[in-house]
Each structure stands twice: as C-alpha cells, then as structure tokens.
Amino acid sequence: MATQIGTTLTIGAGTISGSYIVLGRDDGGKDVAFEDVDDQDGALVTRIVYKTHAKIKLDLICLSGAAPETDFAEGGIATHTDFTGYFVNSAVISRSKSAKRVTVELVNLGIT
C-alpha cells in the first residue's frame, strides 16, 4: 500500500478475476465506424457515424496458471470471465527473463 502525502489521489489500475496482475488499464476509447462526405471542391460537408463501440486496453502480468492464449485469443470473443462480451482486437504476449506479460486491446461489439 502506498503512503500519500498532500492531496489524496486515486491510485492503482484496478483488478480483474483470475491469474493476472493489472499493470495498467485504459478505458474510454471508442472504435468508430464512419464515412466522410466531401463536396465538389474536396471540403468536408458531412461525417456519417455508423456505430461506436467501447474499447479497453489492458497491460497484464501473468501469474502461474494464466492462459492468455485462450483467455484473449485474437479475432474472437474473450473467454476471460470479466470480458466475455468483448472482441479481442489484439493480444501481444511478451516473454523474457522477467514475468510473462500480455497487452490486450478489446472492443465491445454488443454481440457474442
């Protein structure tokens, strides 16, 4: 637990279920499908927004028993308990002499 001196701040990246330590989590981005319509001179006159979907990016450390290859299989719906409504855009697994890590980008398509 960190000790704070001065203004109290919210710290930490939160938690998820299972075999991962959350190093970072970015919420609030959107995956946006749109089309721009230009006039005869090439100036933008309209942007048609077809759909927006919430995105999440996670930076995780894998604990013993973690299975990022199946929890976050790219090109499919995540099977991790906390993200079964999210499509896995990417899941980059990093291995080194340190702990195994995975960086995951998920998008909520509203379908499973």
C-alpha positions in Angstrom: 0.0 0.0 0.0 1.3 3.4 -0.9 1.5 6.3 1.5 0.3 9.6 0.2 1.5 13.0 1.5 -0.5 16.0 0.3 -3.6 15.8 -1.8 -5.1 12.3 -1.8 -5.1 10.7 -5.3 -6.8 7.6 -6.7 -4.0 5.1 -7.4 -3.8 1.7 -8.9 -5.1 0.1 -12.1 -7.8 -2.0 -10.5 -8.2 -5.7 -10.6 -9.6 -8.5 -12.8 -10.6 -12.0 -11.9 -8.2 -14.9 -12.3 -4.5 -15.3 -12.9 -3.4 -11.7 -13.8 -1.9 -8.7 -12.1 -3.2 -5.5 -13.7 -0.3 -3.1 -14.5 -2.5 -0.7 -16.5 -6.0 -0.3 -17.9 -7.2 2.3 -20.4 -11.0 2.7 -20.6 -13.0 5.3 -22.5 -11.7 4.9 -26.1 -14.1 4.2 -28.9 -13.9 2.1 -32.0 -15.8 4.3 -34.5 -17.1 3.4 -38.0 -17.7 6.4 -40.1 -17.7 7.9 -43.6 -16.7 11.4 -44.6 -18.6 13.1 -47.5 -16.8 15.9 -49.4 -18.2 18.5 -51.7 -17.1 19.0 -55.3 -14.1 21.0 -54.1 -12.9 18.4 -51.6 -14.1 20.2 -48.5 -15.7 18.1 -45.8 -19.5 18.6 -45.6 -20.7 15.6 -43.6 -19.4 12.9 -41.4 -21.8 9.9 -41.1 -21.1 7.9 -37.9 -22.5 4.4 -38.3 -21.5 2.9 -34.9 -19.3 3.4 -31.9 -18.0 0.6 -29.6 -16.3 0.9 -26.3 -12.6 -0.1 -26.1 -10.4 -1.3 -23.3 -6.6 -1.8 -23.3 -5.1 -3.9 -20.5 -1.4 -4.4 -19.6 -1.2 -7.6 -17.5 1.4 -9.8 -15.8 0.6 -13.5 -16.0 0.5 -15.4 -12.7 1.1 -19.1 -12.6 -1.8 -20.8 -14.4 -2.7 -17.8 -16.6 -3.7 -18.7 -20.1 -3.6 -15.5 -22.2 -3.5 -17.6 -25.5 -7.1 -18.9 -24.7 -8.4 -16.1 -22.4 -7.7 -13.5 -25.1 -7.5 -15.3 -28.5 -7.1 -12.7 -31.2 -10.0 -12.5 -33.7 -12.6 -13.9 -31.3 -14.6 -13.2 -28.2 -12.6 -13.2 -25.0 -13.1 -16.2 -22.8 -11.8 -14.5 -19.6 -14.6 -14.2 -17.1 -14.5 -10.4 -16.9 -14.6 -9.8 -20.6 -16.8 -12.3 -22.3 -18.7 -9.5 -24.1 -15.5 -8.2 -25.7 -13.9 -9.0 -29.1 -10.1 -9.3 -28.9 -8.6 -6.9 -31.5 -5.0 -7.9 -30.3 -3.3 -9.8 -27.6 0.5 -9.4 -27.6 2.3 -11.8 -25.3 5.8 -10.9 -24.1 8.2 -13.4 -22.7 11.6 -12.5 -21.2 13.7 -13.4 -18.2 11.1 -11.5 -16.2 7.4 -12.3 -15.8 5.3 -13.2 -18.8 3.1 -10.3 -19.8 0.2 -9.7 -22.2 -1.1 -6.4 -23.6 -4.7 -6.8 -24.7 -7.0 -4.5 -26.8 -10.7 -5.3 -26.6 -13.8 -3.8 -28.1 -17.4 -4.3 -27.0 -19.3 -5.1 -30.2 -22.5 -5.7 -28.3 -22.7 -9.2 -29.6 -21.1 -12.5 -28.6 
